[in-house]
Amino acid sequence: MTSASEIKQSNGVLNSAPEEPGEKIQLKRKITLLNGVALIIGTIIGSGIFVSPAGVFQSTESVGVSIIVWCLSGAFSTLGALCYAELGTSITRSGGDYAYIYVAFGPLAAFLRLWVALLIIRPTTQTIVALTFAQYAAKPFFPDCDPPEAAVRLLAAACLCLLTAINCLSVRWAMRVQSVFTVAKLIALVGIILIGVYFMCSGRVEHFSNAFEGKFGPTDLAVAFYSGLFAFGGWNYLNFVTEELQDPYKNLPRAIWIALPTVTIVYVLANVAYFAILTKDEMLSSPAVAVTFGSKTIGGLYWVVPIFVALSTFGGVNGILFTSARLFLIGSQEGHLPSIFSFIHIRRMTPVPSLMFTCLASLAMLLVSDVFVLINYYSQILWFSVAASIGGMLWLRYKQPNLPRPIKVNLIIPVSFIVCCLFLVFFPIPSNPMNSIICLLITLSGIPFYYVFVKWKSKPVKCMPCLAKITGFLQQALEITYAEEVTSKLSDK
């Protein structure tokens, strides 16, 4: 692929200056510590804790073990986040897993991680969260039946387009949306917790008797942890935007230390509240545990629960959209994606092309009849990339011992975390080998694209004048220009 700097110098480039003389055209450090905490919490807390905490309970059928699984899932995610704090303060480039794998293992491995994110992980995740938002936002208008599928998909599309517009207009507005909706979902969860505490103080503790009776087989526990860890997904998303985080050496670890324990405590207490009110059969059969909880505790006001679920997922869509655009921008600056993705608005300093592409990819996913099926194809890849990132951290300790490391975690933490990640990757293979094969094929399909479009520098350039004209047109239409790197390129490390 043609580098962004080459396109910048081609015909048709919009040579516009920023608002203030001498101001660099680059992403600005506008994300505060509070914004960072809101981004982590808001991305982690989606619909899962409201809709399907039964996933853990279905595997163990034990109240006590379920609560322990939630505690350990939070602790496990915190350990992973601490490893990412070391990575994020030693490799200060945005891009998360992509950046760390690039520095540790080279461009091909990083391109494959980016390929899977571009093809499946990011648009699928965003679409599923948007569909969940639409489903629950429409539910109060259809109290006796499910909302029409067409209406749900249109509402999901409207959600994606609205949040894309906000992110294109202003980083600060995007962060305000994130903060407001994070507070809303925390208020909802605190409300659930307080209701549970009230009923337990009134003597409703019978469901905690014989709390440790249930299923304890290795497979049962493994599946329970899958559900628990899935609910904590998003703990590493702040690492995708470290170039826009104010004082990342201090605020990245601080945000992690604030956000992860907060989410863990809220998750555990919310589950305790659910168990206090709902019977075993209700936990196992309810497709939306929070709605059942609301109908049994607040009666006719139960309709507020779907509204809070909608608010929660709306903030989740915003967080995924915000970080996805930065991932694609960094990939473009490294020459792994078309150069237009590395352009930003000349005044607003937002990555407009990357945001628009992320939105369009997610809208395309809305046309897939059952987008939820794609979850099975990327979970293993996702955990493998996390293991590779932390493995890269250990490799860099050996390969680049003098690399500045403001934070350096004890060796036991990354080793233990990698072992657990590999267990999550390889454990499902015997029970469902076809999913694993499809995951592998999707990943490996990026290799020919890498060698043809990235590695092959002497390929015919007949289409380049046309691409330059398209780039020039988009620059003028969108008022965008090439974004200067905030930090040095990954290939220079």
C-alpha positions, 0 to 999 in steps of 0.5 A: 500500500502507498504510504500516507506521506507519499499520498500527502505529497501527491496532486490534489492534496488539500494544503490547509493549515490548522486554526492556530499558526504553528499548530501541528496537525495531529491528534491532541491529548484531550483525554483526562484521567476521568475520561480514561476511567470512563472509557474503561468502565463504559466499554467493559459494562455493556449489556452483559451484567444486565442481560445474561449473568446467568451464563456463569450460573448455568455452568456451575449451578452454584451461588457461591462458586458463581460469585467466586468466578466473578471475583476471579474474573475481575482479578484476572482482568486486572492482572492483564490490565497491569501488564498492559500498563507496562506495555502502554508506558514503554510503547507509547504509540496508540493501537493497543495489541497491534502496536505491541505485536508490531514492536515485538514480533514485526509487521506481518504478525501485527498486520494479521492482528489488524486484519482480523480486527478490521474484518471481524472483531471491531465491526462485529462487536460494535454491531452486536452492542448497537443491536442490543441497544436498539432491542432494549431502547425499543422494548418499552414501546412493545411491552407484550412482544419483541420489537420488529427486527427491521425497526431494531436494525434501523434504530441500531443504524441510527445509533451508529450514525449519530455516535459517528457524527459526534466523534467526527465533530469533537473528541471532547464531545465524544468523551462527554458522551462516554462519561455521561453514559458511564455514570448512567449505567453505574447509577443503574447498577448501584440501584440494583445493588441497593434494592438487593441490600434492602431485601437481604436486610429484610430477611431474603437470604434463603437463596444463599443456603447451601451456596456451594452445592453445584457442578465443579467439573473442569469443563463447567468451571472453564465455561463459567470463566468464559462467561465471566471474562467475556463480561470484562471485555474492554479492559485494554481499550484505553491502550488503543488511545494512549497518544491522546491521553494526558500524561499517560505515564501517570494516568494510564496505570491510575485509570486501570487501578480505579476502573478495574476494581470498581467494575469488579466490585459492582459486578460482584455486588450486582450478582449478589443482588440478583441471587437474593431476589431470583430463584435458581429456575429464574436465573437459569431460564431468564433471557434478561435477568435484570428485567426479571429482577425489576419485575419482581422488585419494582413492579410496574416500574420495571420498564426503566430497566430496559432503558438503563440497558439501552443507556449502557449499550449506547455508551459501549458503542461510543467507546468501541467506535472511538478506539476502533478509529484510532487503531485503523489510523495507526495501522494506516500510518504504518503502511498497513491500511490505505493512507486515507485512514491516517488523515484527520480533520484540519480543525477538529483534529478527529480521524474522520475517515477512520471513523466513517469506515468503522461506521460503514463496516458496522452498518454492513454487518447489520445486513448479516442475518445472524451477526451473533454467530461471528462471536464464536469465530473471534473469541479465540483470536482475541485471547491469542492476540492478548497472549501474544502482546504480553508474550511480546512484553517478555520478549522485549525485556530480553531484546530491549532491556534498556527500553524505558519502563516507568512501570515494570510488573513482577514476572509472575504476573505476565507468565501466569496470565499467558498460561491462562490465555493459552488455556482459553485459546486451546481448551475449546478446540476438542469440543468445537474444532470447526470454529478453531479451523475457521478462526485460523483460516480467517487469520491466515487469509491476511498473509497474501494481502500483506505480501501483495498490498504491503510488502510488494513495493514494485507492483504496477502503479497504474491505479495510483493516479486514480487513487491520488485523485480520490484522496485529493477529492476526499481531503477537500470534501472532508477538510482532512489532511495527513496526521503527523505522528504524536510519537515515533513510528513503530518501525523505528523502535 
